Amino acid sequence: MSPLHERLADARARLVRAGIPKDEAALDAEVLARHVLNCDRATLLTRATDPLPSAFGRIYDELVQRRTTREPVAYIIGHREFWGLEFDVTPDVLIPRPETELVVEEALSAFPHRPVVRTVIDVGTGSGCLAVVLAIEFASAGVVGVDSSPTALHVARGNADRHNVSERVSFVHGDLLRNVHRSADLIVSNPPYVPDDDAATLQPEVARFEPASALYAGPDGLGVIRALLEQAPDCLAREGRLIVEFGFGQESAVREAALRSGWTTERVRRDLQGIPRVAVLRR
């Protein structure tokens, strides 16, 4: 067995002992090695029999140790892929998830003629992943990313710079839409939607490390969504859409809250597991 294979095998075993499922542990061990060696997977495989850099063992062991505490890999290596793009992430922001890409897909479906979208607002922008991707996809639009966390906005600005959209993406510090004074054709949000009492049921990676302000939203998890439903009409153009992500088992409550606030649920999108995940709303 090559030195690299030995290191990977040892890391996998350590991660499994820490409670990480075997398949995930294998992937994490490899991702951390690629990060240290600054290479892609194909290169890692071809270098399997090569001598390792002298500092590799020490640096790799430190990263694996961090992962055994259940710190998410995205925070350890400092980035996560979303919509085929790399985004910087820190513990100040929620880690982008594949389910949130459904928000982008539904936005593109709602506005097949993209130039009609002149303004987009991303509420609770976090890392800025939605704001940046929508700025790329709606190339004629100005985008506003809103967040209550100054440190999250710092990360988001960096991601806008990284993907060369900072001239069309501005960021606002505020609570939902209270500090936004413009009308948008499209408002999107991946808001906090975890019920407060569900904290104990979350994976350690989420409960211990991701920002609570981006996760929890009251007893039923819908406090932020209800507030957004009340505020969004003042910022939405007549033919605009509000597209919101929500959690497992919340579809009926979201539909009811939307109806009470004067919204029509145009569509609910399910994720790959068949779980209702994203609502497309109009006035």
N, C-alpha and C positions, 0 to 999 in steps of 0.2 A: 504494500500500500504506500502511495506517495505521501510526502509530508502534508500536502494540501488535503488529500483525502483523509488523512489521520485527523487533521484539525477539524474538518467538516464533521466527521463521525463523532468526535468528542463533543463538538458544539451541539450537534443534534441530541446526543444523549443528555447533556446538561439541560437543554431546553425541555425535553420530554419530562425529565425529573422535576422541572419547575411547574409542570401541569399544562404545558402547551401540547396540543395534539400532534401526533407524529408527522403527518404530512405538512402541517404548518411549521413545525420545528425544522424540517428539512429545508423548506423554502427560506425560512428566516436565516438559517445558518449560511445558506448560499448568498442571499442578498447582502448580509453583513460582510462576507468575504469579498464580494464584488465591490462593495463600497470602499473597503480598505485598499484593495488593489486597483481601484478606479478603472474597472473594465466591465464589459458586458458579459452575458452568460456564455456566448460562444467562445470568447477569449478565455474565460475562466476554465472552460473544459479543455481547451488546447494547452493551457498552462499547467494542467494538473500534475505533470511530472517535472516541471521546472523547479529550481531552487526558489524558496520563498525569500522575499526581502527580510533583512535582519530584524526590522522593527515590526514585521507582520504579527508575530505571535503575541507580543505584548498588547498592541492596539486591538487586535481581534479579540483577545481574551477579555479586554475591558468592555468592548461592545456586547459580547455574548453575556457577560455578567449583568450588564444593564438590562438585557432582554429577559434574563431569568427573574428579574424583579417584576416582570410583566409590562415594562415600559414599551410602548408601541414602537415597532421598527421605524415607522415614519418619523417619529421624534428623534430617534437615535441617529438616523442618516440625514434628517433635515429636509426631506422632500417626499412627495407622493404624486403619482400620476393621476390625472383627471382629464377626460376627453382627449387622450393621447398626448397631453402636455405635462411637463413637470412643474409642480408648484412647491415653493418653499413652505414648510410648515414648522411651527414651534408649539410648545405647550400653551401658547396664548390663543390658539385657534383650533377649531374642530378639524379633524383629519378628513379630507374629502373622501366620499364613498361612491361606489359605482351607482347606487340607487339615485343619487342626486343628479346623475347624468340624464335621468328621465325628465327632469325639469327642463333641461336644454332641448331634449327631443320634442317635448310638448310645445315649447316656445316656437321651434322651427315649424312644427305642424300647424300651429295656430296662425302663423304668419308666413305662408309659403312664398309670398312676394315680399322679400325681406326689406326692400327700401322703404316700405310704408312705416316701418318702425323707426321713429326718430329719437325716442328717448326710452331708456330702460332703467328701472330702479331695482337694485338687489338689496333686500332688507335683511340685515344680519349677515353681512358679506363675509365675515371671518377671514379666511385666507384669500378671499377675492376670486376664488375659482369660478364661480358663476358669472361674476361681473366681467372677468377677463375673457372667458369663453364666449359670452354673449356679445362682447365688443368685437371679437374676431368674426363671429358668425353673422352679426348684423353690422356690417362694415360701414353703414351710413349713420349709425346711431351714436348718440352720446349716452354714456352709462354712468349712473350714480350708485356707488356702493355705500351703504349705511351700516354703522355698527356702534354699539355703546361702549366698546372697548378700544381705547387709544392704542394699546399694544397690538391688537388685532389689525387695526387700520394700518399700522406700520408694516406689518407683514403683507397686507393686501397691496399697499402701494409698491412694495418691492416686487411683487408678482406682476403688477401691471407694467412696471418698468422692464422686467425680464422678458415679457412677451410683446413689448413694443406697442402697447395700447394706452400708455399713460396720458397721451394728448387727448384721448376721447373718454377716459375714465376718471371721474373725480370721486373723492371720498368725503363723507360727511359723518361727523361724530354726533350721535344722537340716539334717542330711544325710539325705535321703529321709524315712523314717518313724521314725527313732530317737528324735526328741523329741516324737512324737505319742502321746498316751496316752488314746485314745478309740476307739470302734468306729464304723465308717461303713457306710452302706448302699451307698455308691458311692465308689470311688477312681478318679481319672482322672490321667493323666500324659501330657505331651508331653516326654519325657525327651531328654537328649542321645543320639543314635544314629549319628553319623557316625564311621566308622572313622578312627583317627588318621592313617593313611597317605593318606586321601582328601583331605586339606587342599588339596593342590596342584590338585585337580580342581574345587574349588568356585569359584563366581563370585567376583570380587574384592569385590563388595558384602558377601558372606557371610564369606569368609576374612579379609579385612582389618578388618572393622568390627564384626561381631557377636561377642558374648562367647564365647570358646573353651569356657568351662565349660558353656555351654548347647548346645554342638555336638558335642564329641568324647567318645567313651566306649570307649576301648581299641582293641585291634587289629582287632576285628570290629564294633565299634560297639555291642555288646550288654552291655557291662559294667554299666551302670546298670540296664538292664531286668532282668538276672539278679538283681541285688541287690534290686530292687523286688519281684520275684516271690517272693523268700525272705522279705522283711519284711512284705509286705501281708497274709498270713493273720492275723497278730496284731491287725490293725486293721480287719478286714472282718467285717461281720455275716454270719450264716449264709446268708441268701439274697442276699447282696450281689454286686456286680459290680466287677471291675477292668477299666478300659478304657484301653488304652495305644496311643499312636501309635508307629510304627516306620518304617524307611526302605526304599528300593528294594532288592529282592532279599533281604530279611531274613525273609520270612514263614515259611519252613520252619524256620529257626533259632529264631524266636520260638515257634513251635508246639512244637518239641522242648524248648526250655528250660522252657516252661510245663508240659509233661507231666512232665518230670523233677521239677518243684517241686510236683506235685500239683494242677495246674490243668487244667480242661477248657476248650478253646477253643470257645466257644459260636458265635462268628461272626467272620469277617474281612471288613472293609469296604474296598472299592476306591475310589480317588479317580476324578476325572473322566477321567483318562488310562488308567484300568483298572489302576492299580498298587495292589496290596495295601498298605493304609496304617494301618488301625486294627484291633486285636484286642479282642474282648469276651470276658473270661475269668470263670469262676466256679470255686469249689472243688468 
